[in-house]
Amino acid sequence: MQIGTQSTEPGHVTLAVHGEIDMASAAELDQALDAVLRRAGVVEIVVDLTEVSYPDSTGVGALLRGVAEAVGRATLRVPTPGPWWPGCCGSPPWTALLGLPDDGRPTSRPGRRGLG
């Protein structure tokens, strides 16, 4: 897995994830999310998963931990899941926590702020 980080405007960071997010690489995603959350002034983190071939449950867990860590600090959302999304995950309850669309199509709607 590879992760690219880009500041799109002040306080807004995009993490572009490439490859598989699985048990072997989920810790790397955790660390990347933690590093962005430690930056001063970050208000929004967008995680772009369009180049992720497949996430296993540890990958989804890393994203949900990121949402939990962002509570009261920043908005974390995943507006662009990959082509795997509809067949992989359907519409589980945590879909809204990540700001994911119900049908797997990219969205520009804001994600949820933390778990509240």
Helices and strands as residue ranges (DSSP letters): E 2-9, E 12-21, H 26-38, E 44-55, H 57-70, E 75-80, H 85-89, G 93-98
